Amino acid sequence: MAYMSGKGNNRQTAFLAAAGGTALVGGLLLARSIHNSRARKKVLQIPSARRSDHTDEYFGHVVRDPYRWLEQEDSMETKAWVEEQTKHTDAYLQTELEPGRGKFLSRLEEVFNYDKHSSPWRVGEYWFSYLQKGLSPQAVMYKQVGLDGTPEVLLDPNTLSKDGTSALSGVDFSKDGDKLAYGISEKGSDWFSVHVKDVVTGKDLPDVVDWCKFGGITWEEGARGFFYSAFPRPKSLEAAGKSAGTEVEVATGHRIMYHKLGTKSSEDQLVYQSPLDEKWLASSIMSDDWKTLIISIGDSCDPVNRLFYRDLSAFDGHDVGTMGKVVKLVDNFDSLYDYVTNEGRTFWFRSNMDAPKYKVISMQLPPAGSPMEEDEAALAQIPKTTVVPEDASGVLKDAAVVAGDLVVLTFERDAFIQLELFGLTTLEKKAVPVPGIGTIGGVSSDKKYDHIMFKFTNFVTPGTIYHGTVSKGEGGGGTADVSLKVYRETKVPGITSTDFETKQVRYKSKDGTVVPMFVVGRRGAEGASPCLLYGYGGFNISLNPSFSAARLLFIKHYGARFCLANIRGGGEYGEEWHSGGTLNQKQNVFDDFMYAAKYLPAKGYTTKDQLAIMGGSNGGLLVGACVNQHPELFGAAVAQVGVMDMLRFDEFTIGYAWRSDFGSSKATEEQFKTLRAYSPVHNVDPKSPPYPAVLLTTGDHDDRVCPLHSYKYIAELQHTIGSRPGEKKPLLIRIDRDSGHGGGKPTAKVLAEAADTYAFIAKHTGASWTP
């Protein structure tokens, strides 16, 4: 699931989400072993779970919820159930998956032991970057003077916890780069605390701000303090021994605050909180000239926002009362306005206003402090002028300013990324040469400098970082151009890119819609082989080619294929592609995925028994729904941190923000019926064909998609399917302690879960290990 965050932080923190490119699949480091067949038989028996007679009524329809008690994560009964499930899964993974699991883990530790670099970015006199060395738990932030300078450690989260579960979560530098505000999250939770470091001395200041979530950190111009987004402390965490990230209560009261350095966080001042709805989310970013605090308000995960601002011309860095009043530039949720840059009162935004594939527009803001700022009717009439028109063939994913009046445009075309350079003054556009089909991330640019940096990856390329120098032509007014050179190229031991090949194929879904899919396998491979099909299909999120050492080892040593289906609900083709997989059209997502599962055997890539499916978060829902609807299509299924109870998802933490994609069982009878028809927890049919082997994963500190979703689904699967005579495939759940939704997971956990997951898939698709 995706959420709003400060734009300025995105380029610096994206690397942290997947430094090594390995798919996160839930991870519990397994230490126990079973020494005799009698013990093994006893532990492998499916744990029992009490079924209550609890029911709910929706628009006159009575729905049973026999595992409602599993929502009480702190109850003794739930804790006992979790312990029994852990023992059950532990025993299976340690016995049934060996020796394949051990071989895969050993090989993965060899291959993953390489240095993983981010694309560097410049602030003031320093360049900053992340480096995760070898098998170290977390990435470390470095500083250096000049691109060729000697890197020095600036911030090492590996020193903050013994188990490696303290992770960086958002950073922002002051205007001159001499101060760093950084977030630290614990045990995979979305919560983070903001700390402050003196960049020159490397020492931390005493300032600490807690309970931050879903928003960036933004310094004010004089570095006297910073803005941040936070919730009030959850009431349930007041209980002794309760750990942040394990609560399930709905999070409300999101607000933007200002922290003045040298003061207590209890003295922080309110900058903005919506008076209309306590579930609206608020984030802020700073304009390029440091004179305007731009406020973005969201009511969901939809790509729409209300756009407000506060003028900072008279802000003294101490009292927010010296800031300008909140000006409501756009006071509706009709479109998205994503700040690009400004020159004086002319502001540019990336927007989907009348442009489902996005464009760049400009708006002329009224003079600061003028009467027009309080005239809502006049503000609503400010022209929104198209500067970069909507592209016919590509979705505009990002726009970043460089060298004064140039903008680096990031386009997605057919699920891979391309770059173009656009002149805001000349209105001319030029393609930036990129290596080929792949993903471009970590784009770093700045209005003050004439360079861009970015990192190129694909299924077989672990990361090549490029440095580009921008030129504006004769006299600075000609056609802009950029010359690229390789800054750093990553090599992975034991992986030769030419051993693999990637194809992009297209197939028709149930309603005739053509869907693209990447197929990766051994070069020259022919005939059917074990195959892993991956999908997501939601929240306007695109799946682009990415590198995974674990995935390539699976292909290499098991003779397998990996397939990535770019199904509806994602953002690969713009808002129409996204909306075509939402609300009452959500079934399109499942149909797209299941027709990919039918296409692959039909074209000889695999067979039904050799086909496994995998997805995480919304993709976990995808796996659960498809397994329920057509279990006979698959040999194995892995659902990671999935949303499984579609009737109650909005009753927990941030789930209400997902109504934009899902709807709500309480909104209308039509929405209830749509959700009831595919909710994994509510559609396990005792008369269905035999189920594939199923592995669910979750984390006990997942405060985005609470583990109760997976708890309830596996309990229903084990009761309804596991109890049927002749049902032989395992139905398992891996509950990872001290882990969340996936972000910030230390390397040891990542590798252990990857070994467990791929060994599970290999066993149940008939794959055999080859050196």
Residue pairs with C-beta under 8 A, 6 or more apart in sequence:
1 301
1 539
1 617
1 618
1 654
1 657
1 658
1 704
1 705
1 741
2 301
2 539
2 540
2 541
3 214
3 281
3 301
3 654
3 657
4 214
4 215
4 281
4 283
4 296
4 298
4 305
5 170
5 214
5 215
5 216
5 283
6 170
6 172
6 215
6 216
6 217
6 218
6 283
6 284
6 285
7 216
7 285
7 338
7 339
8 172
8 216
8 218
8 285
8 286
9 170
9 171
9 172
9 216
9 217
11 119
11 121
11 400
11 442
11 443
11 444
12 121
12 128
12 171
12 172
13 168
13 169
13 170
13 171
14 441
14 442
15 118
15 119
15 130
15 139
15 441
15 442
16 130
16 139
16 167
16 168
16 169
16 743
16 744
17 743
18 24
18 546
19 116
19 118
19 130
19 132
19 139
20 112
20 116
20 132
20 549
20 747
20 750
21 116
21 457
21 462
21 463
21 546
21 547
21 548
21 549
22 112
22 548
22 549
22 550
22 551
22 750
22 751
22 754
23 534
23 548
23 550
23 551
23 614
23 616
23 754
24 616
24 640
24 742
24 745
24 750
24 753
25 614
25 616
25 638
25 640
25 697
25 753
25 754
25 756
25 757
26 640
26 641
26 697
26 698
26 699
26 734
26 736
26 739
26 753
26 757
27 697
27 734
27 736
27 739
27 745
27 749
27 750
27 752
27 753
27 756
28 86
28 89
28 90
28 734
28 735
28 736
28 737
28 749
28 752
28 753
29 748
29 749
29 752
30 90
30 93
30 94
30 752
30 756
32 87
32 90
32 91
32 94
33 94
33 95
34 40
34 43
34 91
34 94
34 95
40 91
40 95
43 87
43 88
43 90
43 91
44 88
44 91
44 92
44 95
45 88
46 88
46 718
46 722
46 723
46 731
47 81
47 84
47 85
47 87
47 88
47 718
49 67
49 70
49 81
49 715
49 718
49 719
50 69
50 77
51 66
51 67
51 719
52 65
52 66
52 67
52 68
52 69
53 64
53 66
54 64
54 65
54 66
54 68
54 69
55 62
55 63
55 64
55 65
56 62
56 63
56 65
56 647
57 63
58 647
58 665
58 666
58 669
58 672
58 676
59 669
59 672
61 672
61 676
63 647
63 676
63 682
65 648
66 716
67 681
67 711
67 712
67 715
67 716
69 75
69 77
69 78
70 78
70 81
70 708
70 711
70 712
70 715
71 248
71 648
71 652
71 708
71 712
72 78
73 246
73 248
73 700
73 706
73 707
73 708
74 239
74 242
74 246
78 711
81 711
81 715
82 700
82 711
82 735
85 714
85 733
85 735
86 735
88 732
89 732
89 733
89 734
89 735
92 730
92 732
93 101
93 732
93 734
93 756
93 759
93 760
96 730
96 763
97 756
97 759
97 760
97 763
100 759
100 762
100 763
100 769
101 755
101 756
101 759
102 755
103 557
103 769
104 553
104 554
104 557
104 754
104 755
104 758
104 759
104 762
104 769
105 751
105 752
105 755
107 494
107 553
107 557
108 549
108 550
108 553
108 751
108 754
108 755
109 135
109 751
110 493
110 494
111 492
111 493
111 494
111 495
111 549
111 553
112 134
112 135
112 549
112 550
112 747
112 751
113 134
113 135
113 493
114 134
114 462
114 490
114 491
114 492
114 493
115 131
115 132
115 133
115 134
115 490
116 131
116 132
116 139
116 462
116 463
116 490
117 129
117 130
117 131
117 463
117 465
117 488
117 490
118 129
118 130
118 131
118 139
118 442
118 455
119 129
119 441
119 442
119 443
119 444
119 453
119 454
119 455
119 465
120 127
120 128
120 129
120 147
120 444
120 453
120 465
120 487
121 127
121 128
121 129
121 444
121 446
121 453
122 128
122 444
122 446
122 449
122 451
123 173
123 176
123 177
124 173
124 175
124 176
124 177
124 178
125 145
125 177
126 143
126 144
126 145
126 177
126 199
127 143
127 144
127 145
127 146
127 147
127 149
128 141
128 142
128 143
128 154
128 173
129 141
129 142
129 144
129 151
130 139
130 140
130 141
130 142
131 139
131 140
131 142
131 151
132 138
132 139
132 140
132 747
133 140
135 747
135 748
135 751
136 158
136 747
137 158
137 164
137 165
137 746
137 747
137 748
138 157
138 158
138 164
138 166
138 167
138 168
138 744
138 746
138 747
139 157
139 168
140 153
140 155
140 156
140 157
140 158
141 153
141 154
141 155
141 156
141 168
141 171
141 182
142 151
142 152
142 153
142 154
143 151
143 152
143 154
143 199
144 150
144 151
144 152
147 467
147 487
152 202
153 202
154 180
154 197
154 199
154 202
155 168
155 180
155 182
155 197
157 166
157 167
157 168
157 184
158 164
160 166
160 184
161 186
163 738
163 746
164 746
164 747
164 748
164 749
165 186
165 187
165 188
165 738
165 739
165 744
165 745
165 746
166 184
166 185
166 186
166 744
167 184
167 185
167 186
167 188
167 743
167 744
167 745
167 746
168 182
168 183
168 184
168 185
168 744
169 183
169 184
169 185
169 192
169 743
169 744
170 182
170 183
170 192
170 212
170 216
170 217
171 180
171 181
171 182
171 183
171 217
172 180
172 181
172 182
172 216
172 217
172 218
172 219
172 226
173 179
173 180
173 181
173 199
173 219
174 180
174 181
174 219
174 223
175 219
175 221
175 222
175 223
175 290
176 223
177 199
178 198
178 199
178 200
178 223
179 196
179 197
179 198
179 199
179 219
179 223
180 196
180 197
180 199
181 194
181 195
181 196
181 217
181 219
181 226
181 228
182 194
182 195
182 196
182 197
182 217
183 192
183 193
183 194
183 195
183 212
183 217
184 192
184 193
184 195
185 191
185 192
185 740
185 743
185 744
186 244
186 245
186 701
187 243
187 245
187 701
187 738
187 739
187 740
188 245
188 699
188 701
188 702
188 738
188 739
188 740
188 741
188 742
188 743
188 744
188 745
189 244
189 245
189 701
189 703
189 740
190 213
190 214
190 245
190 654
190 703
190 704
190 740
190 741
190 743
191 210
191 211
191 212
191 213
191 244
191 245
191 703
192 212
192 213
193 208
193 209
193 210
193 211
193 212
194 207
194 208
194 209
194 212
194 217
194 226
194 228
194 259
195 204
195 205
195 207
195 208
196 204
196 205
196 207
196 226
196 261
197 203
197 204
197 205
198 204
198 205
205 261
205 262
206 262
207 259
207 261
207 262
207 263
207 265
208 265
209 228
209 230
209 257
209 259
209 265
209 268
210 230
210 233
210 265
211 230
211 231
211 232
211 233
212 228
212 229
212 230
213 229
213 230
213 231
213 251
213 254
214 229
214 254
214 281
214 283
214 654
215 228
215 229
215 230
215 254
215 256
215 281
215 282
215 283
215 284
216 228
216 229
216 283
216 284
216 285
217 226
217 227
217 228
218 226
218 227
218 228
218 284
218 285
218 286
218 293
219 225
219 226
219 227
219 286
220 226
220 227
220 258
220 286
220 290
220 312
220 315
220 317
221 286
221 290
221 291
221 312
222 317
223 261
224 260
224 261
224 317
224 318
225 258
225 259
225 260
225 261
225 317
225 318
226 258
226 259
227 256
227 257
227 258
227 259
227 271
227 284
227 293
228 256
228 257
228 259
229 254
229 255
229 256
229 257
229 281
229 282
229 283
229 284
230 254
230 255
230 257
231 251
231 252
231 253
231 254
231 255
232 253
234 244
234 247
234 249
234 251
235 249
236 242
236 247
236 248
236 249
237 243
237 244
237 247
243 701
244 701
244 703
245 701
245 702
245 703
245 740
246 700
246 701
246 703
247 653
247 703
248 652
248 653
248 703
248 706
248 708
249 652
249 653
250 279
250 651
250 652
250 653
250 655
250 656
251 653
251 654
252 278
252 279
253 273
253 278
254 273
254 279
254 280
254 281
254 282
255 270
255 271
255 272
255 273
255 282
256 270
256 271
256 272
256 273
256 282
256 283
256 284
256 295
257 268
257 269
257 270
257 271
258 268
258 269
258 270
258 271
258 320
259 265
259 268
260 267
260 268
260 269
260 317
260 318
269 319
269 320
270 320
271 284
271 293
271 295
271 310
271 320
271 323
272 282
272 284
272 295
272 308
272 310
272 326
273 282
274 280
274 282
274 297
277 299
279 299
279 656
279 657
280 297
280 298
280 299
281 297
281 298
281 299
281 657
282 295
282 296
282 297
282 298
283 295
283 296
283 298
284 293
284 294
284 295
284 296
285 293
285 294
285 296
285 339
286 292
286 293
286 294
287 293
287 294
287 339
287 342
287 347
288 341
288 342
288 401
288 447
289 342
289 344
290 312
291 311
291 312
291 313
291 368
292 309
292 310
292 311
292 312
292 342
292 365
293 309
293 310
293 312
293 323
294 307
294 308
294 309
294 339
295 307
295 308
295 309
295 310
295 326
296 305
296 306
296 307
296 308
296 337
297 305
297 306
297 307
297 308
298 304
298 305
298 306
298 657
299 333
299 657
299 660
300 657
300 658
300 659
300 660
301 539
301 540
301 657
301 658
301 660
301 661
302 333
302 540
302 660
302 661
303 336
303 352
303 540
303 575
303 578
304 333
304 334
304 335
304 336
304 352
305 330
305 333
305 336
305 337
306 328
306 330
306 331
306 332
306 333
307 329
307 330
307 337
307 349
308 326
308 327
308 328
308 329
308 331
309 326
309 327
309 329
309 365
310 323
310 324
310 325
310 326
310 327
311 323
311 324
311 327
311 368
311 369
312 323
312 324
313 324
313 368
314 322
314 323
314 324
315 322
315 323
316 322
324 368
324 369
324 373
325 373
325 374
327 366
327 373
327 374
327 379
328 376
328 379
329 363
329 365
329 379
329 382
330 337
331 376
331 379
331 380
334 353
335 351
335 352
335 353
335 354
336 350
336 351
336 352
336 353
336 358
337 349
337 350
337 351
337 353
338 349
338 350
338 351
338 399
339 347
339 348
339 349
340 348
340 349
340 350
340 360
340 399
340 400
340 401
340 407
341 347
341 348
341 401
341 407
341 424
341 447
342 348
343 405
345 364
345 365
345 366
345 367
345 368
346 362
346 363
346 364
346 365
347 362
347 363
347 364
347 365
348 360
348 361
348 362
348 387
348 399
348 407
348 424
349 360
349 361
349 362
349 363
350 358
350 359
350 360
350 396
350 398
350 399
351 358
351 359
351 360
351 361
351 384
352 358
352 359
352 574
352 575
353 359
353 361
353 384
355 389
355 390
356 390
356 574
356 575
356 576
357 390
357 391
357 394
357 395
357 396
357 573
357 574
357 575
358 390
358 395
358 396
358 397
358 574
359 386
359 387
359 388
359 389
359 390
359 396
360 386
360 387
360 388
360 396
360 399
360 407
360 409
360 422
361 384
361 385
361 386
361 387
362 384
362 385
362 387
363 382
363 383
363 384
363 385
364 382
364 383
365 382
366 372
366 373
366 378
366 379
366 382
372 378
372 379
373 379
387 424
387 427
388 396
388 399
388 407
388 409
388 422
388 429
390 396
391 411
393 413
394 411
394 412
394 413
394 418
395 411
395 412
395 413
395 542
395 571
395 572
395 573
395 574
396 409
396 410
396 411
397 410
397 411
397 412
397 417
397 542
397 571
398 408
398 409
398 410
398 443
399 407
399 408
399 409
399 410
400 407
400 408
400 410
400 443
400 445
401 407
401 408
401 445
401 446
401 447
402 408
402 445
402 446
402 447
402 449
402 450
402 451
402 452
402 470
403 447
403 449
403 450
403 470
403 472
403 480
404 447
405 423
405 424
405 425
406 421
406 422
406 423
406 424
406 470
406 472
406 480
407 421
407 422
407 423
407 424
408 419
408 420
408 421
408 432
408 443
408 445
408 452
409 419
409 420
409 421
409 422
409 429
410 417
410 418
410 419
410 440
410 443
411 417
411 418
411 419
411 420
412 418
412 542
412 544
412 571
412 572
414 504
414 516
414 572
415 504
415 516
415 518
415 542
415 543
415 544
415 545
415 566
415 572
416 437
416 438
416 439
416 458
416 544
416 545
417 434
417 438
417 439
417 440
417 544
418 431
418 432
418 434
418 440
419 431
419 432
419 434
419 440
419 443
419 454
420 429
420 430
420 431
420 432
421 429
421 430
421 431
421 432
421 470
421 480
421 481
421 482
422 428
422 429
422 430
422 480
423 429
423 472
423 479
423 480
425 477
426 477
426 478
426 479
426 480
428 479
428 480
430 479
430 480
430 481
430 482
432 468
432 482
432 484
433 484
434 440
434 456
435 456
435 461
435 464
436 458
437 458
437 502
437 504
437 545
438 456
438 457
438 458
438 461
438 544
438 545
439 456
439 457
439 458
439 544
439 545
439 546
440 454
440 455
440 456
441 454
441 455
441 457
442 453
442 454
442 455
442 465
443 452
443 453
443 454
444 452
444 453
444 454
445 451
445 452
445 453
450 469
450 470
450 471
451 467
451 468
451 469
451 470
452 467
452 468
452 470
452 482
453 465
453 466
453 467
453 468
453 487
454 465
454 466
454 468
455 463
455 464
455 465
455 466
456 463
456 464
456 465
456 466
457 463
457 464
457 545
457 546
457 547
458 502
458 545
458 546
458 547
459 500
459 502
459 518
459 520
459 545
459 546
459 547
459 548
459 551
459 552
459 562
460 495
460 497
460 500
460 502
460 520
460 547
460 552
461 497
461 547
462 490
462 491
462 492
462 495
462 547
462 549
463 489
463 490
463 547
464 486
464 488
464 489
464 490
465 486
465 487
465 488
465 489
466 484
466 485
466 486
466 487
467 484
467 485
467 486
467 487
468 482
468 483
468 484
468 485
469 482
469 483
470 480
470 481
470 482
471 480
471 481
471 482
471 483
472 478
472 480
473 479
473 480
473 481
492 549
495 549
495 552
498 523
499 522
499 523
499 556
500 520
500 521
500 522
500 523
500 552
500 555
500 556
501 520
501 521
501 522
501 523
501 524
501 525
502 518
502 519
502 520
502 545
503 518
503 519
503 520
504 516
504 517
504 518
504 519
505 516
505 517
505 518
505 519
505 599
505 603
506 514
506 515
506 516
506 517
507 514
507 515
507 517
507 595
507 596
507 599
508 514
508 515
508 595
509 515
509 568
509 588
509 591
509 592
509 595
510 588
510 591
510 592
510 594
510 595
511 588
511 591
513 568
513 580
513 588
513 592
515 565
515 566
515 567
515 568
515 592
515 595
515 596
516 566
516 572
517 563
517 564
517 565
517 566
517 596
517 599
518 545
518 563
518 564
518 566
519 561
519 562
519 563
519 605
520 551
520 555
520 561
520 562
520 563
520 564
521 529
521 555
521 560
521 561
521 562
522 555
522 556
522 559
525 559
525 561
527 604
528 601
528 604
528 605
528 606
528 607
528 610
529 559
529 560
529 561
529 605
529 606
529 610
530 558
530 559
530 560
530 561
530 606
530 610
530 611
530 612
530 761
530 762
530 765
530 766
530 767
531 560
531 561
531 562
531 563
531 600
531 605
531 606
531 610
531 611
531 612
531 765
532 551
532 554
532 560
532 561
532 562
532 563
532 612
532 613
532 614
532 761
533 563
533 565
533 593
533 596
533 597
533 600
533 611
533 612
533 613
533 614
534 543
534 562
534 563
534 564
534 565
534 613
534 614
534 615
534 619
535 543
535 564
535 565
535 567
535 592
535 593
535 596
535 613
535 615
535 619
535 622
536 543
536 567
536 569
536 570
536 615
536 616
536 617
536 618
536 619
536 622
537 567
537 568
537 569
537 570
537 581
537 589
537 592
537 593
537 615
537 618
537 619
537 622
538 569
538 570
538 581
538 582
538 589
538 618
538 619
538 621
538 622
538 661
539 569
539 578
539 618
539 658
539 661
540 570
540 571
540 575
540 578
541 570
541 571
541 618
542 566
542 570
542 571
542 572
543 564
543 565
543 566
543 570
543 572
545 564
550 751
550 754
550 755
550 758
551 562
553 758
554 560
554 562
554 758
554 761
554 762
555 561
555 562
557 769
557 770
557 771
558 758
558 762
558 767
558 768
558 769
558 770
559 767
559 768
559 770
560 762
560 765
560 767
561 605
561 606
563 596
563 600
563 605
565 592
565 593
565 596
566 572
567 581
567 589
567 592
567 593
567 596
568 577
568 578
568 580
568 581
568 585
568 588
568 589
568 592
569 577
569 578
569 580
569 581
569 582
569 586
569 588
569 589
569 618
569 661
570 577
570 578
570 581
571 577
571 578
579 585
580 588
581 588
581 589
581 592
582 660
582 661
582 662
583 661
583 662
583 663
583 671
583 674
584 663
584 670
584 671
584 674
586 661
586 662
586 674
586 678
587 677
587 678
589 622
590 622
590 625
590 626
590 629
590 678
593 613
593 622
593 626
594 626
594 629
594 630
594 633
597 608
597 611
597 613
597 626
597 630
597 633
597 634
598 633
600 606
600 611
601 607
601 608
601 611
608 632
608 633
608 634
608 635
609 635
609 765
609 766
610 635
610 765
610 766
610 767
611 633
611 634
611 635
611 636
611 765
612 634
612 635
612 636
612 637
612 638
612 692
612 761
612 764
612 765
613 623
613 626
613 627
613 634
613 636
613 637
613 638
614 623
614 637
614 638
614 639
614 640
614 757
614 761
615 621
615 622
615 623
615 638
615 639
615 640
615 642
616 639
616 640
616 641
616 642
616 742
617 640
617 641
617 642
617 643
617 704
617 705
617 741
617 742
618 642
618 643
618 661
619 639
619 640
619 642
620 639
620 640
620 641
620 642
620 643
620 644
620 696
620 705
620 710
621 639
621 642
621 643
621 644
621 646
621 680
623 637
623 638
623 639
623 642
624 639
624 642
624 644
624 680
624 713
625 678
625 679
625 680
625 683
626 633
626 634
626 637
627 634
627 637
627 639
627 680
627 691
627 692
627 694
628 678
628 680
628 683
628 684
628 685
628 688
629 678
629 683
631 688
631 689
631 690
631 691
631 692
632 689
632 690
634 692
635 692
635 693
635 764
635 765
635 766
636 692
636 693
636 694
636 695
636 760
636 761
636 764
636 765
637 692
637 693
637 694
637 695
638 694
638 695
638 696
638 697
638 757
638 760
638 761
639 694
639 695
639 696
639 697
639 710
639 713
640 696
640 697
640 698
640 742
641 697
641 698
641 699
641 702
641 704
641 705
641 710
641 741
641 742
642 680
642 696
642 705
642 709
642 710
642 713
643 649
643 655
643 658
643 662
643 705
643 709
644 679
644 680
644 681
644 709
644 710
644 712
644 713
645 679
645 680
645 681
645 682
645 708
645 709
645 712
645 713
646 662
646 665
646 675
646 676
646 678
646 679
646 680
646 681
646 682
647 665
647 672
647 675
647 676
647 679
647 681
647 682
648 665
649 655
649 658
649 662
649 709
650 656
650 658
650 659
650 664
650 666
652 706
652 708
653 703
653 704
653 706
654 703
654 704
659 667
662 675
663 671
663 674
663 675
664 671
664 675
665 671
665 672
665 675
665 676
666 672
676 682
677 683
680 713
681 709
681 712
681 713
681 716
684 716
684 717
684 720
684 721
685 720
686 720
686 721
686 724
688 721
690 726
690 727
690 729
691 717
691 721
691 727
691 729
691 731
692 729
692 764
693 729
693 730
693 731
693 760
693 763
693 764
694 714
694 717
694 729
694 730
694 731
694 732
695 730
695 732
695 733
695 734
695 757
695 760
696 710
696 713
696 714
696 732
696 733
696 734
697 710
697 733
697 734
697 736
697 753
697 757
698 705
698 707
698 709
698 710
698 711
698 733
698 734
698 735
698 736
699 707
699 735
699 736
699 737
699 738
699 739
699 740
699 741
699 742
700 707
700 735
700 736
700 737
700 738
700 739
701 738
701 739
701 740
702 739
702 740
702 741
703 740
703 741
704 740
704 741
705 741
707 735
710 733
710 735
711 733
714 731
714 732
714 733
717 731
718 731
721 727
721 731
722 731
729 764
734 753
734 756
736 749
736 753
739 745
739 749
761 767
762 768
762 769
